Amino acid sequence: MPKSLPYFRLLALLEGVSYILLLFIATPIKYLSDDPQYVKLLGMPHGLLFVAYIVFAIMISSAMKWNNKALFVVLIASIIPFGTFYIDKKFLAKKDA
């Protein structure tokens, strides 16, 4: 287990929460109320968290002994709503204990 796994789990949680907020709160407000301020407010932090998640996943993949299929699933989960929560439960939680 890599020492950086708890940090990756936190990053996955933050990325997932920012994506959910952006998708289900900020975007509807933008289009229903014609108020793009929340998308602007959440967009940049989510983008940074998304990129950090991708880079971090690739960096720890060998230490986690993920094959290409597992790495692909971990990476794809970042673009699916609630995907990073699934990854935490399926791939990360059992390794952190």
N, C-alpha and C positions, 0 to 999 in steps of 0.2 A: 504494500500500500504506500503510495507516495505521500510525503509530508504535506503536499499542497492540496490533497483531496478535500479537506474541510473548506479551503478557500474556493475550490471549484464548485462545491455544493452550494456555498453562499452565492457565488456568482450565478449559478443556474437558477437559484431561487429569485434573485433580483432581476435577472433577465426575463424569467417567466412572469413575474408580477408586473414588470414594466410593459411587457407585451400585452398582457390582459388589460391593463389600464388604458393603454393606447388603443387597443382594438375595440373594447367594449364600453369605454367611458369617453375618451377624448374624441374619437372619430364620430360617434353618433352626435355628440355635442356640436362638432364642427358642421355636420351636414343638417342637423335638425334646427339648430339655433343660429347657424351662420356665424359661428364664433371659433376661429381657428387657433385661439390662444393656447388651448390645452394641448393640441397636437404639437404646436411649436415648443411648448414647455416640456412635454414628455418625449418628443421625437429624438432629440440629440442624446439624452441619457440612454434611451433604449438602444439607439444605434451604437453607441460606445459599448454598452453591455453585450450587445449581440456580437460585435466583432471580438471582444475579449473572450466571450464564451467559445467562439469558433477556434480562436488561436489557442486558448487554454486546453480545449478538448484535444486538439491535435498534439499539443505538447505532452499531455499526460497519457496519451493512448498507449504508448509502449509500456509505461510503468504499470498501467492497469491491465496489460495483456489483452487488449481488445484486438480482435481480428478486423479485417477491413469492413465486414458486414456490421459488426458492433459499432465501429467508429462512424459508419454511414448513418446508422440509426441515431446515434448521439447527435450528429450534426444536423440531420433532418428534423429532429425534435425541436430545434430552435426556431423553426418556421411554422410549427404547428401549435395552435393555442393549447395550453396546458401540457405541451410536450416535455418541457424541461422538468416538470413535476414527476412525470412518468419515468424519465431518465434517472432522477434522484432515487426514486423507489426501486426501480428495476436494476440499475447498474451501480449506483453509488452508495446507498444506505447500508447494504450488507458488507461492503468493503471497509466502511468507516468504524464499524463496531469493534 
